[in-house]
Amino acid sequence: MERVINLGNIELKESVICTNRVVKVVEGGRTFSFSTIVVVGNENGVVGYGFGKSANVNDSITKAVANAKKNLIKIPVRNGSIYHEVIGRYNGNIVILKPAAPGSGIKCGGALRTVCEFAGIKNVLSKCIRRGSPHNCIRAVFDALYQMKDPISVARSRHISLNKVFNG
């Protein structure tokens, strides 16, 4: 399910990755609630994720979208791909993202594919090692995206020219 959200001057798309029914057994019986994972992005380098939990599905989605808007990050995208290889880790999950040639497409599965699409990455190779729950996979992907750097920021941090970044 995809919706378009207008956030000031940024138009975001949202997608529900996963909805789980959670049961809590109490003295009077069972209490049901729902937890939802949502990814939002503008398909131009801005992406975020959020978790929401509530007694019904619509409220949990609303909470997750509000949480995702708070967690937006800007990632560097070059010609529809990423600048360099990154490895993200969270709990037992390991996600590897590698740049790909133009026209390769998104070689990802599941939650990883949605995050890459909403971030505006059109050519990427990836591998999810020790795959567990979608919660851990999403967090591992965002750990990898946090590590991404563009050449300009690398040149500034090293106090060198942009040519030396590319030529060594």
C-alpha positions in Angstrom: 0.0 0.0 0.0 1.5 3.3 -1.1 0.3 6.8 -0.3 1.7 10.2 -1.2 2.3 12.6 1.7 3.0 16.3 1.2 5.5 17.6 3.8 6.1 21.3 3.2 8.2 21.4 0.0 9.0 17.7 0.1 6.5 15.2 -1.3 6.9 11.8 0.4 5.6 8.4 -0.6 4.9 5.9 2.1 4.8 2.1 2.0 3.9 -0.4 4.7 6.6 -3.0 5.0 5.1 -5.3 7.5 2.2 -5.5 10.0 2.3 -8.0 12.9 -0.5 -8.9 15.3 0.7 -9.0 18.8 -1.2 -10.9 21.5 -0.8 -10.2 25.2 -2.4 -12.7 27.6 -3.9 -11.1 30.7 -6.1 -12.3 33.5 -9.4 -11.4 31.7 -8.3 -13.0 28.4 -6.3 -11.9 25.4 -5.4 -8.3 24.3 -4.6 -7.8 20.6 -2.5 -5.0 19.2 -0.7 -4.4 15.9 2.8 -3.3 15.2 3.7 -1.8 11.8 6.9 -0.8 9.9 6.6 2.0 7.4 9.2 3.4 5.0 8.8 6.9 3.6 10.8 8.7 0.9 10.8 11.2 -2.0 12.8 9.0 -4.4 15.4 11.7 -4.6 17.8 10.9 -1.7 15.5 11.4 1.3 14.3 8.3 3.1 13.1 7.4 6.6 11.5 4.5 8.5 9.2 4.3 11.5 7.6 1.8 13.8 4.1 2.1 15.3 2.0 0.1 17.7 -1.7 0.4 18.5 -4.9 -1.5 19.2 -6.0 -1.2 15.5 -4.1 -1.3 12.2 -4.9 2.2 11.0 -3.7 3.9 14.2 -0.5 1.8 14.1 0.2 2.9 10.5 -0.5 6.6 11.4 1.9 6.4 14.3 4.6 4.7 12.2 4.3 7.4 9.5 4.6 10.1 12.1 7.7 8.3 13.5 9.2 7.9 10.0 8.8 11.6 9.2 11.0 12.3 12.3 13.7 9.9 11.1 14.3 11.2 7.6 17.9 11.2 6.4 19.5 12.5 3.2 21.7 10.1 1.4 24.1 10.8 -1.5 22.9 9.3 -4.8 25.0 9.5 -8.0 23.3 8.6 -11.4 20.8 6.4 -9.6 23.5 4.4 -7.7 25.5 4.8 -4.5 29.1 6.1 -4.3 30.8 3.2 -2.5 30.2 -0.2 -0.9 28.8 -0.1 2.6 28.1 -2.8 5.2 25.3 -2.2 7.8 24.8 -4.2 11.0 22.0 -4.5 13.5 21.7 -7.3 16.0 22.4 -10.5 14.0 21.7 -9.0 10.5 24.3 -7.8 8.1 23.4 -5.9 4.9 25.9 -5.3 2.1 25.1 -2.6 -0.5 27.3 -2.2 -3.6 27.1 0.3 -6.4 26.0 -1.2 -9.8 26.3 -0.1 -13.4 23.5 1.9 -15.0 20.7 -0.4 -16.2 21.5 -3.1 -13.6 18.4 -2.4 -11.6 17.7 -3.0 -7.9 19.1 -6.5 -7.0 17.5 -6.6 -3.5 14.7 -8.5 -1.8 11.9 -7.7 0.5 12.3 -4.6 2.7 15.6 -3.7 1.2 14.1 -3.2 -2.2 11.5 -0.7 -0.8 14.1 1.3 1.0 16.3 1.6 -2.1 13.3 2.6 -4.3 12.1 5.2 -1.9 15.7 6.6 -1.5 16.0 7.0 -5.3 18.6 4.3 -5.7 17.9 2.7 -9.1 21.1 0.5 -9.6 22.4 -1.4 -6.6 23.6 -4.9 -5.7 22.9 -6.1 -2.1 23.0 -9.1 0.1 21.2 -9.6 3.4 23.2 -12.1 5.5 21.7 -13.8 8.6 18.4 -12.5 7.7 15.9 -12.3 10.6 12.9 -10.1 11.1 12.0 -7.2 8.9 12.6 -4.9 11.9 16.3 -5.9 12.1 16.7 -5.8 8.3 15.4 -2.3 8.1 17.6 -1.1 10.9 20.7 -2.8 9.3 19.9 -1.0 5.9 19.6 2.3 7.6 22.9 1.7 9.5 24.5 1.2 6.1 22.9 4.3 4.7 24.1 6.4 7.7 27.7 5.4 6.7 27.4 6.7 3.1 29.5 9.7 2.2 29.8 11.7 -0.9 33.2 12.8 -2.3 32.7 16.5 -1.3 32.2 15.7 2.3 35.2 13.3 2.2 37.4 16.1 0.7 36.3 18.6 3.3 37.0 16.2 6.2 40.5 15.4 4.9 41.2 19.0 3.9 42.2 18.0 0.4 40.9 18.9 -3.1 38.2 16.9 -4.8 40.7 15.7 -7.5 42.9 14.0 -4.8 39.8 12.1 -3.5 39.3 10.5 -7.0 43.0 10.2 -8.0 44.5 9.3 -4.7 
